């Protein structure tokens, strides 16, 4: 997982984007925390609230 830098193991819950341009996978907990942090930054700025870029390729997640 590029967010936490831990390897995936068989019992991990992973998530991926519906966007076919993004093939990255993450631990579910890591992505939930990333998106929550991203949402908090948007509240405090002028960033587009619908923009959720992949942490690796910046495609919309």
C-alpha positions in Angstrom: 0.0 0.0 0.0 1.6 3.3 -1.1 -0.2 5.1 1.7 1.2 3.1 4.7 4.0 1.3 2.9 3.0 -2.1 4.3 2.7 -5.1 2.2 -0.7 -6.7 1.5 -1.6 -9.9 3.3 -4.4 -12.4 2.5 -6.6 -11.1 5.3 -6.4 -7.4 4.4 -9.4 -5.5 3.0 -8.4 -3.7 -0.1 -10.1 -1.0 -2.2 -9.6 0.3 -5.8 -11.0 2.9 -8.0 -13.9 2.5 -10.4 -11.9 4.8 -12.7 -10.3 2.5 -15.4 -7.4 5.0 -15.7 -6.4 4.2 -12.1 -5.2 0.7 -11.3 -3.9 1.3 -7.8 -5.1 -0.6 -4.7 -4.9 0.4 -1.1 -5.8 -0.9 2.3 -9.4 0.2 3.0 -8.5 1.9 6.3 -5.7 3.8 4.6 -7.9 5.1 1.8 -10.7 6.0 4.2 -8.3 8.0 6.3 -6.8 9.6 3.2 -10.2 10.6 1.8 -11.3 12.0 5.2 -8.1 14.0 5.4 -8.6 15.3 1.9 -12.2 16.3 2.7 -11.1 18.2 5.8 -8.6 20.2 3.7 -11.3 21.0 1.2 -13.5 22.5 3.9 -10.7 24.9 4.8 -9.9 25.9 1.2 -11.2 26.5 -2.3 -10.5 23.0 -3.6 -13.2 21.3 -5.6 -15.2 19.1 -3.2 -15.8 16.5 -6.0 -12.1 16.1 -6.7 -10.6 13.0 -5.0 -7.3 12.2 -6.6 -5.6 8.9 -6.3 -2.5 9.4 -4.1 -0.3 7.7 -6.7 -1.4 8.8 -10.1 -3.7 11.8 -9.3 -6.5 10.4 -11.4 -10.0 10.9 -9.9 -10.6 8.1 -7.4 
